[in-house]
Amino acid sequence: MGSRYFYLIMRLAMKIWLTRRFRLDVQLPEGGLPKPPYLVVANHVNYWDPFIVGVALPHRISFVASDSNFRNTILRSLLRLIGAISKTKARTDMESVRTMRNLVRSNAVVGIFPEGQRTWDGVTRDLMPGSEKLVRLLKVPVVATVLRGAYFSTPRWSEFLRRGRLVVENRLLFSAEEAKTLPLDEISTRMKDALFHDENEWQAATGIRYYSRRSAEYVEQAFFCCPKCGVFGEIRSNGHTISCGACDAQVRVGSDGRLTGTRSLSSGTFPVPTFRSWNLYQLAAVRNRVSDALSHPSNPVLAWVPRANLFRGNGSKPLLHIGCGRVLLTKRELVVELENAPYVFSVPRITSYHIQFSQDLEFYFQKTLFVIRPQSKRASTYWLEQTLRVLQETNRSDIL
């Protein structure tokens, strides 16, 4: 009973703040929402997503949250009071599935973000495998919630909110009968289509502007390869401006989210107009870099973090600090150069890796959780993660 009152009080306070801060525009289905129980699936854009969806819909929602959020004692208590469900990211977690099933059996509403992680460039990521099976398992109506304007309001790599508008669009995606009977591939396709959102296309169509005094600050967390010269690890941000330390290219982030050159460059203009096109460029560059490395007998460094803390843990339990040092990723190993002795992780044996928050690279190695946390807010573990992903997509015999 106490948690119910706490939830209502917190929801009211959050609704007032979020509505004023983000200028929320909530759109409900024409035929209204189904009665509980039902499942909410939403695209994942910024830190405030669970709170935004929670105040946009009238029913109390128990959201699935990463177990890393439960490691802090105070945050864990708050999450339990509002009914959050702990889940290990990037791994099958049958306990959380059982919890969701019990909740819908008691006429509750459950919320999930099928992408598993927030977008880095404003476009919906691929959905996690198994999301369609969860829909079939729960056998309840499904409401699709799409957040539009959330990326430009607070990009994943930024600590600063922008003034603009955030639209929360809700629609009934599946009836209970459809959830029970539709083929799994059709459920997957319809859910993917319903949650897809391209922030740049939407902004261009609506003309909504987003204003900030530091629209480029900390962009190097997400963007690590210069599209002008192709050099890795030389991106710098300051206020509204992004620059490359290798070729001296400079670009400004506008209130429309587009990238515009601010001065005469060495040749031509900045080659990518949006963060989406920049991300596609650098991910292709990572693939080329890995391909070149695999075709030669040498073992070059493919990605790095100048200095980071290394932690060991287990699920939602508090992390144990091991030490700090430089992080290097080669085609064979992820190495953390600690003062006493390096920690060496064989690339093929790293599993369940993902980035939590904006910079924590979490992964399992020999059934133990490890977390790499950069000491600088300007370092990119996204670079490490994406390089690791490409390496593991290749033939592992090429790596060993």
C-alpha positions as CSV (number, residue, x, y, z in Angstrom):
1,M,0.0,0.0,0.0
2,G,2.8,2.4,0.9
3,S,4.5,1.8,-2.5
4,R,1.2,2.6,-4.3
5,Y,1.0,6.0,-2.6
6,F,4.7,6.7,-3.2
7,Y,4.2,5.8,-6.9
8,L,1.2,8.2,-7.2
9,I,3.1,11.1,-5.5
10,M,6.2,10.5,-7.5
11,R,4.2,10.2,-10.7
12,L,2.4,13.5,-10.1
13,A,5.7,15.3,-9.3
14,M,7.4,13.8,-12.4
15,K,4.4,14.7,-14.6
16,I,4.6,18.4,-13.6
17,W,8.3,18.6,-14.2
18,L,8.5,16.5,-17.4
19,T,5.6,18.4,-19.0
20,R,7.2,21.7,-18.3
21,R,10.7,20.7,-19.1
22,F,10.1,18.7,-22.3
23,R,6.8,20.3,-23.4
24,L,5.2,16.9,-23.6
25,D,2.5,16.3,-26.2
26,V,0.7,13.0,-25.4
27,Q,-1.3,11.3,-28.1
28,L,-3.6,8.4,-27.1
29,P,-5.2,5.8,-29.4
30,E,-8.5,7.0,-31.0
31,G,-10.3,4.0,-29.6
32,G,-8.7,4.5,-26.2
33,L,-6.3,2.2,-24.3
34,P,-7.1,-1.4,-23.4
35,K,-8.0,-2.2,-19.8
36,P,-5.2,-3.8,-17.8
37,P,-3.4,-6.1,-18.1
38,Y,-1.5,-5.1,-21.2
39,L,2.1,-4.8,-22.4
40,V,3.8,-1.4,-23.3
41,V,6.6,-1.6,-25.9
42,A,8.5,1.7,-26.5
43,N,11.5,3.0,-28.4
44,H,14.5,3.8,-26.1
45,V,16.0,7.2,-26.6
46,N,17.1,8.9,-23.4
47,Y,17.5,8.4,-19.6
48,W,14.0,9.8,-18.9
49,D,12.1,7.4,-21.1
50,P,10.5,5.2,-18.4
51,F,9.3,8.3,-16.5
52,I,8.0,9.9,-19.7
53,V,6.0,6.8,-20.7
54,G,4.9,6.4,-17.1
55,V,3.3,9.8,-16.9
56,A,1.9,9.6,-20.5
57,L,-0.3,6.6,-19.8
58,P,-2.9,6.6,-17.0
59,H,-2.1,3.1,-15.6
60,R,0.7,2.2,-13.3
61,I,3.5,0.5,-15.3
62,S,6.1,-1.9,-14.0
63,F,9.1,-1.3,-16.3
64,V,11.9,-3.8,-16.9
65,A,15.2,-2.2,-15.8
66,S,18.8,-3.3,-16.1
67,D,20.1,-4.9,-12.9
68,S,22.9,-2.3,-13.0
69,N,20.3,0.2,-11.8
70,F,19.8,-1.8,-8.7
71,R,23.4,-1.7,-7.5
72,N,23.0,1.6,-5.8
73,T,21.2,1.2,-2.5
74,I,19.0,4.3,-2.7
75,L,18.1,3.8,-6.3
76,R,17.4,0.2,-5.7
77,S,14.9,1.1,-3.0
78,L,13.2,3.7,-5.2
79,L,12.9,1.2,-8.1
80,R,11.4,-1.4,-5.9
81,L,8.9,1.1,-4.6
82,I,7.7,1.9,-8.1
83,G,7.5,-1.8,-9.0
84,A,10.5,-1.9,-11.4
85,I,11.6,-5.4,-12.6
86,S,15.3,-6.2,-12.5
87,K,16.8,-7.9,-15.6
88,T,20.4,-8.7,-16.7
89,K,21.0,-7.0,-20.0
90,A,22.0,-8.9,-23.1
91,R,21.3,-12.2,-21.4
92,T,18.3,-14.5,-21.0
93,D,16.8,-13.8,-17.6
94,M,14.0,-16.3,-16.8
95,E,13.3,-14.8,-13.4
96,S,12.3,-11.4,-14.9
97,V,10.1,-13.3,-17.4
98,R,8.3,-15.1,-14.6
99,T,7.9,-11.8,-12.8
100,M,6.3,-10.2,-15.9
101,R,4.0,-13.2,-16.3
102,N,2.8,-13.0,-12.7
103,L,2.2,-9.3,-13.0
104,V,-0.1,-9.6,-16.0
105,R,-1.9,-12.4,-14.3
106,S,-2.7,-10.0,-11.5
107,N,-4.0,-7.4,-14.1
108,A,-0.9,-5.2,-14.0
109,V,0.7,-3.3,-16.9
110,V,4.3,-4.2,-17.8
111,G,6.6,-2.0,-19.9
112,I,9.7,-2.9,-21.9
113,F,12.1,-1.3,-24.3
114,P,12.7,-4.0,-26.9
115,E,15.9,-2.3,-28.2
116,G,17.6,-3.0,-24.9
117,Q,19.8,0.1,-25.2
118,R,19.2,3.7,-26.0
119,T,19.9,5.0,-29.5
120,W,23.2,6.7,-30.2
121,D,22.2,8.6,-33.4
122,G,18.4,9.2,-33.1
123,V,17.3,6.1,-35.1
124,T,15.6,3.1,-33.5
125,R,18.1,0.2,-33.0
126,D,17.4,-3.4,-33.9
127,L,15.0,-5.1,-31.5
128,M,16.4,-7.8,-29.1
129,P,15.8,-11.3,-30.2
130,G,13.0,-12.9,-28.3
131,S,10.8,-9.8,-27.9
132,E,8.1,-11.4,-30.1
133,K,8.2,-14.5,-27.9
134,L,7.5,-12.4,-24.9
135,V,4.4,-11.0,-26.6
136,R,3.2,-14.5,-27.3
137,L,4.0,-15.7,-23.8
138,L,2.1,-12.9,-22.0
139,K,-1.0,-13.1,-24.3
140,V,-2.2,-9.6,-23.5
141,P,-2.9,-6.5,-25.6
142,V,0.2,-4.6,-26.7
143,V,0.5,-0.8,-26.8
144,A,3.3,0.7,-28.9
145,T,4.7,4.0,-27.6
146,V,7.0,6.0,-29.8
147,L,8.9,9.0,-28.4
148,R,9.5,11.7,-31.0
149,G,11.8,14.6,-30.2
150,A,13.4,12.7,-27.2
151,Y,16.8,12.3,-28.9
152,F,17.2,16.0,-29.7
153,S,15.8,16.9,-26.2
154,T,18.6,14.8,-24.6
155,P,21.0,12.9,-26.8
156,R,22.5,9.8,-25.1
157,W,26.0,11.4,-25.1
158,S,24.9,14.7,-23.6
159,E,24.3,15.8,-20.0
160,F,22.3,18.9,-21.0
161,L,18.6,19.1,-21.7
162,R,17.5,21.0,-24.8
163,R,14.3,23.2,-25.0
164,G,12.0,21.9,-27.7
165,R,9.1,19.6,-27.8
166,L,8.6,15.9,-27.1
167,V,5.7,13.9,-28.7
168,V,4.6,10.7,-27.0
169,E,2.6,8.7,-29.6
170,N,0.6,5.7,-28.4
171,R,-1.4,3.2,-30.4
172,L,-2.8,-0.3,-29.9
173,L,-0.4,-2.6,-31.7
174,F,-1.9,-6.1,-30.9
175,S,-5.1,-7.2,-29.3
176,A,-4.9,-10.1,-26.9
177,E,-6.2,-12.5,-29.6
178,E,-3.5,-11.3,-32.0
179,A,-0.8,-11.7,-29.4
180,K,-1.9,-15.3,-29.0
181,T,-2.3,-16.3,-32.6
182,L,-0.2,-14.2,-35.0
183,P,3.0,-15.9,-36.3
184,L,6.1,-14.9,-34.4
185,D,7.8,-13.4,-37.5
186,E,4.7,-11.2,-38.1
187,I,4.7,-10.0,-34.5
188,S,8.4,-9.2,-34.8
189,T,7.9,-7.3,-38.1
190,R,4.9,-5.3,-36.9
191,M,6.6,-4.4,-33.7
192,K,9.8,-3.3,-35.5
193,D,7.8,-1.1,-37.9
194,A,5.7,0.4,-35.2
195,L,8.7,1.4,-33.1
196,F,10.9,2.7,-35.9
197,H,11.7,6.4,-35.6
198,D,14.3,8.6,-37.4
199,E,14.7,11.8,-35.4
200,N,16.3,13.8,-38.3
201,E,13.5,12.9,-40.7
202,W,10.9,13.8,-38.1
203,Q,12.5,17.1,-37.2
204,A,12.8,18.1,-40.9
205,A,9.1,17.4,-41.3
206,T,7.9,19.2,-38.2
207,G,10.5,22.0,-38.1
208,I,10.7,21.8,-34.3
209,R,13.9,23.4,-32.9
210,Y,15.9,22.3,-29.9
211,Y,17.9,25.0,-28.0
212,S,20.9,24.4,-25.7
213,R,24.0,26.4,-24.6
214,R,26.1,23.3,-25.1
215,S,24.6,21.3,-28.0
216,A,27.9,19.5,-28.9
217,E,29.3,18.9,-25.4
218,Y,30.6,15.3,-24.9
219,V,29.7,14.2,-28.4
220,E,33.0,12.3,-28.5
221,Q,31.4,9.6,-26.3
222,A,29.4,8.5,-29.4
223,F,31.4,9.8,-32.3
224,F,35.0,8.6,-32.5
225,C,36.0,8.7,-36.1
226,C,36.4,11.9,-38.2
227,P,34.4,11.6,-41.4
228,K,36.7,14.2,-42.9
229,C,40.1,12.5,-42.6
230,G,39.1,9.0,-41.2
231,V,41.3,9.3,-38.1
232,F,40.0,7.6,-35.0
233,G,40.1,9.0,-31.5
234,E,40.7,12.7,-32.4
235,I,37.2,14.2,-32.0
236,R,36.8,17.1,-29.6
237,S,33.7,19.0,-28.5
238,N,33.3,22.5,-27.0
239,G,30.0,24.3,-26.5
240,H,28.2,24.1,-29.9
241,T,31.4,23.0,-31.8
242,I,32.9,19.7,-32.8
243,S,36.4,19.6,-34.2
244,C,39.0,17.0,-35.2
245,G,42.5,17.2,-33.8
246,A,44.0,15.5,-36.8
247,C,42.7,17.5,-39.7
248,D,41.4,20.6,-38.0
249,A,37.9,20.1,-39.5
250,Q,35.3,22.0,-37.5
251,V,31.5,21.7,-37.5
252,R,28.7,23.3,-35.5
253,V,25.5,21.6,-34.1
254,G,22.5,23.6,-35.1
255,S,19.1,23.8,-33.2
256,D,17.7,21.6,-36.0
257,G,20.3,18.9,-35.1
258,R,22.2,19.2,-38.3
259,L,25.9,19.6,-38.7
260,T,27.2,22.7,-40.5
261,G,30.8,23.8,-41.1
262,T,31.8,26.9,-39.2
263,R,35.0,27.9,-41.0
264,S,37.0,27.2,-44.1
265,L,38.2,23.6,-44.0
266,S,41.3,22.1,-45.6
267,S,39.2,21.0,-48.5
268,G,35.4,21.1,-49.0
269,T,32.7,20.9,-46.4
270,F,32.0,18.6,-43.5
271,P,31.0,15.4,-45.3
272,V,28.1,14.3,-43.1
273,P,25.0,16.4,-42.4
274,T,23.5,14.5,-39.5
275,F,24.5,12.3,-36.5
276,R,22.9,9.4,-38.2
277,S,25.0,9.6,-41.3
278,W,28.1,10.2,-39.2
279,N,27.4,7.0,-37.2
280,L,26.9,5.0,-40.4
281,Y,30.2,6.3,-41.7
282,Q,32.1,5.4,-38.6
283,L,30.6,2.0,-38.2
284,A,31.6,1.2,-41.8
285,A,35.1,2.5,-40.9
286,V,35.3,0.2,-38.0
287,R,34.4,-2.8,-40.2
288,N,37.2,-1.8,-42.7
289,R,39.7,-1.3,-39.9
290,V,38.9,-4.8,-38.5
291,S,39.0,-6.4,-41.9
292,D,42.5,-4.9,-42.5
293,A,43.7,-6.1,-39.2
294,L,42.4,-9.7,-39.8
295,S,44.2,-9.8,-43.1
296,H,47.6,-9.2,-41.6
297,P,49.6,-11.3,-39.1
298,S,50.3,-8.3,-36.8
299,N,48.0,-7.5,-33.8
300,P,47.4,-3.7,-33.9
301,V,45.4,-1.7,-31.4
302,L,41.9,-1.2,-32.9
303,A,40.3,0.9,-30.2
304,W,41.3,2.4,-26.8
305,V,40.4,4.4,-23.8
306,P,43.2,6.5,-22.3
307,R,42.3,5.7,-18.7
308,A,39.5,3.8,-17.1
309,N,38.5,2.0,-13.9
310,L,37.9,-1.7,-13.9
311,F,35.3,-3.3,-11.7
312,R,34.2,-6.9,-11.0
313,G,30.6,-7.8,-10.0
314,N,27.7,-10.1,-10.1
315,G,24.3,-9.0,-11.3
316,S,22.7,-6.3,-9.2
317,K,25.3,-6.6,-6.3
318,P,27.6,-3.7,-5.7
319,L,30.7,-3.6,-7.9
320,L,34.3,-4.3,-6.6
321,H,36.9,-1.9,-7.8
322,I,40.0,-3.7,-9.2
323,G,42.1,-0.8,-10.4
324,C,42.6,1.7,-13.2
325,G,44.7,1.9,-16.3
326,R,44.7,2.3,-20.1
327,V,42.3,0.1,-22.1
328,L,43.4,-1.4,-25.4
329,L,41.4,-3.6,-27.8
330,T,43.3,-5.7,-30.4
331,K,41.8,-8.4,-32.7
332,R,42.7,-11.0,-30.1
333,E,42.4,-9.4,-26.7
334,L,40.8,-6.7,-24.6
335,V,43.5,-5.5,-22.2
336,V,43.2,-3.2,-19.1
337,E,46.8,-2.1,-18.2
338,L,46.6,-2.0,-14.4
339,E,49.6,-0.8,-12.4
340,N,50.4,-4.3,-10.9
341,A,49.5,-6.6,-13.8
342,P,47.3,-6.3,-16.8
343,Y,43.8,-7.9,-17.0
344,V,43.6,-9.7,-20.3
345,F,40.3,-10.9,-21.8
346,S,40.3,-13.1,-24.9
347,V,37.9,-11.5,-27.5
348,P,36.0,-14.7,-28.5
349,R,35.2,-15.4,-24.8
350,I,33.7,-12.1,-24.0
351,T,29.9,-12.4,-23.8
352,S,26.8,-10.3,-23.1
353,Y,28.6,-7.0,-23.6
354,H,26.7,-3.7,-23.7
355,I,27.0,-0.1,-22.6
356,Q,25.1,0.9,-19.6
357,F,24.3,4.6,-18.9
358,S,26.6,6.5,-21.4
359,Q,30.0,5.0,-20.8
360,D,30.0,1.9,-18.6
361,L,31.1,-1.1,-20.8
362,E,29.7,-4.2,-19.1
363,F,30.5,-7.7,-20.2
364,Y,30.8,-11.2,-18.9
365,F,34.1,-13.2,-19.0
366,Q,34.2,-16.8,-17.6
367,K,30.7,-16.2,-16.0
368,T,32.0,-13.1,-14.1
369,L,30.7,-9.6,-14.7
370,F,33.3,-6.9,-15.5
371,V,32.7,-3.2,-16.0
372,I,35.0,-0.7,-17.7
373,R,34.3,2.9,-16.6
374,P,36.3,5.7,-18.3
375,Q,37.7,8.4,-16.0
376,S,37.0,11.1,-18.6
377,K,33.6,12.0,-19.9
378,R,35.1,12.5,-23.3
379,A,36.2,8.9,-23.8
380,S,34.2,6.4,-26.0
381,T,33.4,2.9,-24.9
382,Y,30.9,2.8,-27.8
383,W,34.0,2.6,-30.0
384,L,35.2,-0.4,-27.9
385,E,31.8,-2.0,-28.0
386,Q,31.3,-1.7,-31.8
387,T,34.8,-2.9,-32.6
388,L,34.3,-5.9,-30.3
389,R,31.0,-6.6,-32.0
390,V,32.6,-6.6,-35.5
391,L,35.4,-8.8,-34.3
392,Q,32.9,-11.4,-32.9
393,E,30.9,-11.4,-36.1
394,T,33.9,-12.6,-38.0
395,N,35.1,-16.2,-38.1
396,R,36.6,-16.7,-34.6
397,S,39.4,-18.8,-36.1
398,D,40.6,-15.6,-37.7
399,I,41.0,-14.0,-34.2
400,L,42.6,-16.8,-32.3
